[in-house]
Amino acid sequence: LFWMGCLLAMSSGTEFRAPIFKWAQTRQFIHITVMIKTSSPDDVSILLNNHNGRGKLFLETTVEDKTAQLNLEFLLEIDREISSYKVQGHFVNFKISKKEPGFWSRLLYTKTRPSNMKIDFKKWIEPPESEGYIDGGDPDEEEEEKESTRRKKKKKKKRKKSARKVKNRSLKSNGYSREVWRRIEDFANKLQDSFSSFHTLPWGTKVAYAYLIGVGGAMVVTLLGLCAWDSLQGWREEKMVSGRDKQD
């Protein structure tokens, strides 16, 4: 709904801008001063909350078709119950309480500093040398970790697909082998029936049968060799896939 409102405002000619803000910190609080122009405190929409272990601040106000909008994601969590703000003319002053006391290494989660952010040196307090700063993590490292996880999932999915192909090929090969054996058995039964009456046949017919038996035997040996080779290839591919999975 918020983005729909933004689109409607843009279509009506509303101008958006990011207001300038200054910030400073103490061990317990963050002080933020947002420079805006507003006719009434009721015209300013403000939201303070926590999401994914980080505090968030959202501010929006519209005066004379000009909308000022500020959306900040803090380095660490904040305490909404103790935090407060006050709208005063051209300024909105925030006093935001940290969830855990300490000096943050930076205000925002991202390391990129926005152009509209300034330092409020009048309120700034340096931490004691014995305490130092708190770092909320490196967003670049988190993004790299997410990308690494995505690559591992993609690689695992690809290997599963390859294993399924090998399995299907093996099943197909086994079905082909069974069909060959069935035909060989039929052929052997026919030969047995022929041999039972072979001695009663003429000499020329016996020679023809011997020739056919030799050709048939060669074909059977060839088919058996092909089946054995295909089964061996399927077995080798299964071993290679299982070996790669064990290495991972």
C-alpha positions as CSV (number, residue, x, y, z in Angstrom):
1,L,0.0,0.0,0.0
2,F,2.9,2.3,0.8
3,W,4.4,1.9,-2.7
4,M,1.0,2.2,-4.3
5,G,0.7,5.6,-2.5
6,C,4.2,6.5,-3.8
7,L,3.2,5.7,-7.4
8,L,0.0,7.7,-7.1
9,A,1.9,10.6,-5.6
10,M,4.5,10.5,-8.4
11,S,1.7,10.4,-11.0
12,S,0.2,13.5,-9.5
13,G,3.4,15.4,-9.8
14,T,4.7,15.1,-6.2
15,E,8.5,15.6,-5.9
16,F,10.4,13.2,-3.6
17,R,13.7,14.1,-1.8
18,A,15.9,12.6,0.9
19,P,16.2,15.2,3.8
20,I,19.6,16.0,5.3
21,F,20.2,14.5,8.8
22,K,22.9,14.8,11.4
23,W,23.7,12.1,13.9
24,A,25.8,11.6,17.1
25,Q,26.0,8.9,19.7
26,T,26.7,8.3,23.3
27,R,27.2,4.9,25.0
28,Q,23.4,4.5,25.5
29,F,21.7,6.8,22.9
30,I,21.8,7.8,19.2
31,H,20.9,11.4,18.5
32,I,19.5,12.1,15.0
33,T,18.3,15.5,13.8
34,V,16.4,15.5,10.5
35,M,16.0,18.8,8.7
36,I,12.6,19.1,7.1
37,K,9.9,21.7,6.4
38,T,6.5,20.9,7.9
39,S,3.4,23.0,8.7
40,S,2.2,20.7,11.5
41,P,3.6,17.8,13.6
42,D,0.6,15.8,12.4
43,D,1.9,15.9,8.8
44,V,4.9,13.8,9.8
45,S,4.7,10.0,9.7
46,I,7.4,8.3,11.8
47,L,8.0,4.6,12.4
48,L,10.6,3.0,14.7
49,N,11.0,-0.8,14.9
50,N,13.4,-3.7,14.8
51,H,13.8,-6.2,11.9
52,N,16.3,-9.1,11.4
53,G,18.3,-7.9,14.4
54,R,18.6,-4.3,13.3
55,G,16.8,-1.1,14.1
56,K,14.8,0.8,11.4
57,L,13.7,4.4,11.2
58,F,11.1,5.6,8.6
59,L,10.1,9.2,8.2
60,E,7.8,10.9,5.7
61,T,6.2,14.3,5.3
62,T,4.6,16.2,2.4
63,V,4.4,20.0,2.1
64,E,3.2,21.8,-1.0
65,D,3.5,18.6,-3.2
66,K,7.1,18.0,-2.0
67,T,7.6,14.8,-0.1
68,A,10.6,14.3,2.2
69,Q,11.3,10.6,2.9
70,L,14.0,9.0,5.1
71,N,14.5,5.3,5.5
72,L,17.4,4.1,7.7
73,E,18.5,0.7,8.7
74,F,20.7,0.8,11.8
75,L,23.8,-1.3,12.6
76,L,22.2,-3.0,15.6
77,E,18.9,-3.3,17.5
78,I,17.2,-0.4,19.3
79,D,14.9,-0.1,22.2
80,R,11.6,1.4,21.0
81,E,10.1,1.7,24.5
82,I,12.8,4.1,25.7
83,S,13.3,5.9,22.4
84,S,11.6,9.2,21.7
85,Y,11.3,12.0,19.1
86,K,10.0,15.6,18.9
87,V,8.9,17.7,15.9
88,Q,10.1,21.3,16.1
89,G,9.5,23.6,13.2
90,H,12.1,22.7,10.6
91,F,13.6,19.8,12.6
92,V,12.7,16.4,13.9
93,N,14.9,15.4,16.9
94,F,15.3,11.7,17.7
95,K,16.7,10.2,20.9
96,I,17.0,6.5,20.1
97,S,18.0,4.1,22.8
98,K,20.4,1.2,21.9
99,K,19.3,-2.3,22.8
100,E,22.7,-3.0,24.2
101,P,24.9,-0.1,25.5
102,G,28.1,0.5,23.6
103,F,29.7,2.7,20.9
104,W,28.7,1.6,17.4
105,S,31.4,1.6,14.7
106,R,28.9,3.3,12.3
107,L,25.3,4.3,12.3
108,L,24.0,2.3,9.3
109,Y,24.2,-1.4,8.5
110,T,25.5,-0.7,5.0
111,K,29.1,0.6,4.8
112,T,28.2,3.1,2.0
113,R,27.7,6.5,3.5
114,P,24.7,8.4,2.0
115,S,25.3,11.9,0.8
116,N,22.6,13.4,3.0
117,M,24.2,12.1,6.3
118,K,26.3,14.5,8.4
119,I,28.0,14.3,11.8
120,D,26.6,16.3,14.7
121,F,29.9,17.2,16.4
122,K,28.2,19.2,19.2
123,K,26.7,16.0,20.6
124,W,29.4,13.6,19.6
125,I,31.2,11.7,22.3
126,E,34.3,9.5,21.7
127,P,34.4,6.1,23.5
128,P,37.1,5.4,26.1
129,E,40.2,3.8,24.8
130,S,39.6,0.7,26.9
131,E,36.1,0.2,25.4
132,G,36.4,0.8,21.6
133,Y,33.6,0.3,19.0
134,I,31.0,-2.4,18.4
135,D,30.9,-3.8,14.9
136,G,27.6,-5.3,13.8
137,G,29.0,-7.4,11.0
138,D,30.1,-7.0,7.4
139,P,27.2,-6.9,4.9
140,D,29.6,-7.9,2.1
141,E,30.7,-11.0,3.9
142,E,27.0,-11.9,4.6
143,E,26.2,-11.5,1.0
144,E,29.1,-13.7,0.0
145,E,28.0,-16.3,2.5
146,K,24.4,-16.3,1.0
147,E,25.8,-16.6,-2.5
148,S,28.0,-19.5,-1.4
149,T,25.0,-21.3,0.1
150,R,23.0,-20.7,-3.2
151,R,25.9,-22.1,-5.2
152,K,26.1,-25.2,-3.0
153,K,22.4,-25.8,-3.2
154,K,22.5,-25.4,-7.0
155,K,25.4,-27.8,-7.3
156,K,23.7,-30.4,-5.0
157,K,20.5,-30.1,-7.1
158,K,22.5,-30.7,-10.3
159,R,24.2,-33.8,-8.9
160,K,20.9,-35.2,-7.8
161,K,19.6,-34.7,-11.3
162,S,22.7,-36.4,-12.7
163,A,22.2,-39.3,-10.3
164,R,18.6,-39.7,-11.4
165,K,19.6,-39.8,-15.0
166,V,22.2,-42.5,-14.3
167,K,19.6,-44.5,-12.3
168,N,17.1,-44.2,-15.1
169,R,19.7,-45.2,-17.7
170,S,20.6,-48.2,-15.5
171,L,17.0,-49.3,-15.2
172,K,16.5,-48.9,-18.9
173,S,19.7,-50.9,-19.5
174,N,18.4,-53.7,-17.1
175,G,15.1,-53.8,-19.0
176,Y,16.9,-54.0,-22.3
177,S,19.1,-56.9,-20.9
178,R,16.0,-58.8,-19.7
179,E,14.4,-58.4,-23.1
180,V,17.5,-59.8,-24.8
181,W,17.7,-62.8,-22.4
182,R,14.0,-63.5,-23.0
183,R,14.7,-63.6,-26.8
184,I,17.7,-65.8,-26.3
185,E,15.6,-68.2,-24.2
186,D,13.0,-68.4,-26.9
187,F,15.6,-69.0,-29.5
188,A,17.1,-71.8,-27.4
189,N,13.7,-73.4,-27.0
190,K,13.2,-73.3,-30.8
191,L,16.7,-74.8,-31.3
192,Q,15.9,-77.6,-28.9
193,D,12.7,-78.4,-30.8
194,S,14.6,-78.4,-34.0
195,F,17.3,-80.7,-32.7
196,S,14.8,-83.2,-31.6
197,S,13.9,-83.8,-35.3
198,F,17.3,-82.8,-36.7
199,H,18.5,-86.4,-37.5
200,T,15.5,-87.0,-39.8
201,L,16.3,-84.0,-42.0
202,P,18.1,-84.3,-45.4
203,W,21.8,-83.5,-45.6
204,G,21.3,-80.1,-47.3
205,T,18.9,-78.9,-44.7
206,K,21.3,-79.9,-42.0
207,V,24.0,-77.8,-43.6
208,A,21.6,-74.8,-43.8
209,Y,20.6,-75.3,-40.1
210,A,24.3,-75.4,-39.1
211,Y,25.0,-72.1,-40.9
212,L,22.0,-70.4,-39.3
213,I,23.0,-71.7,-35.9
214,G,26.5,-70.3,-36.4
215,V,25.1,-66.9,-37.4
216,G,22.7,-66.9,-34.5
217,G,25.4,-67.8,-32.1
218,A,27.5,-64.9,-33.3
219,M,24.6,-62.5,-32.9
220,V,23.9,-63.8,-29.4
221,V,27.5,-63.3,-28.4
222,T,27.5,-59.7,-29.8
223,L,24.2,-58.8,-28.0
224,L,25.6,-60.2,-24.7
225,G,28.8,-58.2,-25.1
226,L,26.7,-55.0,-25.8
227,C,24.5,-55.6,-22.7
228,A,27.6,-56.2,-20.5
229,W,29.3,-53.0,-21.8
230,D,26.2,-50.9,-21.2
231,S,25.7,-52.3,-17.7
232,L,29.4,-51.6,-17.0
233,Q,29.1,-48.0,-18.1
234,G,26.1,-47.4,-15.9
235,W,27.9,-49.0,-12.9
236,R,30.9,-46.7,-13.5
237,E,28.8,-43.6,-13.7
238,E,27.0,-44.5,-10.5
239,K,30.3,-45.0,-8.7
240,M,31.6,-41.7,-10.0
241,V,28.5,-39.7,-8.8
242,S,28.6,-41.5,-5.3
243,G,32.3,-40.7,-5.1
244,R,31.8,-37.0,-5.7
245,D,29.0,-36.9,-3.1
246,K,31.2,-38.5,-0.5
247,Q,34.0,-35.9,-1.2
248,D,31.5,-33.0,-0.6
